[in-house]
């Protein structure tokens, strides 16, 4: 589904992402973890198209997308979420999601009909809100949602663009433990229908959820494998020295 | 819809109540300009500080069409509209390359350039003497060369343009403009080609501004250099903020109040901008939604009571 080859990004002399090869297989939830400064966010921005690689390539569904911008990748089915909540604050929850669904139609330059009359778009938006459990908040302005719900809305917006692949950038960042749990549960449910690349700092959350994990450190891949393999990997343990509890299996996931 | 019906009624009755059709026509043309400006500011979140550019281009082109080609009035107005749209699409495409305040400064700079071109190009614009010799308005053989008749002609054109704009605001296209206003990066990430929408919004705004310019040119059969100068751009910003940017009706209200006050106060006291400045500051500081925001709140409260 998604594959990188020798993917590299350098900023001046600093190599943030160094010859990274990742393969995300269809239908899996692939987590990318690593300590701060490991190059996770740079990698994410390369995958989503916010940054162009210095060298190497990204292939999505058999197509080289390395030179495509974020908008084009979105239209190919790569839907991304943002690390910090990134919604349309003054618009209603429904309108937030409706706009995302509208972006998939040819109707967005229509000047002579009302936005509310695009039936398919409305239906798609309602399904996305339903999937994420926010249908009850549809009329509220996005800015009035609680923090955890805003993050869910963020996901609903991405879902409404009909993605094949979800790129999620540290979705639990800044959330309370309960909200993070709720969000991760939602992501777990989505994993049954979507291929997901999840960048996460919160390792216990990832351990119970991921099919495959890639651990990054200093811009390189440190280890790759199933959660069990990662947990047992001595190199990973060394990189996370002093943070051993983090690697304990998570309960209830 | 009810709001629009009330607007139509007010526009239809105004000259019967206060017999000052020239002033009332000016309110309409200036109102159209403010409404066009607010498509960019209120809906898309872009402050165009050069709205007079498109107004002036439309006025000169419509006037030249009337003078040189003896074009029928509707055709001349369409020419002004097209010229306004083209100039706005061009300037908009350049201005939006600058983010935030830089984009604003670019519209300002282009307005200044347009002004100097108009000032220097006397053969076409009449320079600082203004462009004179525009034939009187007529429609399919019917003379509109009477202030009240011309007022009603202008009223029909402006109301149609306003109704069209209301539709655009409610359209899927309008929804994308609000998405851009609220969060441009997110709009891009969900797959909207933001640049195209911005340029199209500029073109629509410019079209209505050019139409306003054409109507204004025919009103006094004269295009003063003022039609394209920065003062006019500033006045559009002031009138719109005064009326309120949250609704398309706000700029209309602001334009009406601005035009009436600037006409009446300037007769009474030559330092009237001082008074106006104080009113403006009070509205911007204490009534963020503008005068329309206040009126709207009252209306809702009355409806609840």
Interface residues (C-beta under 8 A of the other chain):
Chain A: X48 X70 X71 X74 X75 X80 X82 X86 X87 X88 X89 X90 X91 X95 X98 X99 X100 X102 X103 X104 X105 X107 X108 X109 X110 X111 X112 X113 X114 X115 X116 X118 X121 X157 X158 X160 X161
Chain B: X167 X168 X170 X171 X172 X173 X174 X175 X176 X178 X179 X182 X183 X185 X186 X187 X188 X189 X190 X191 X192 X193 X197 X200 X204
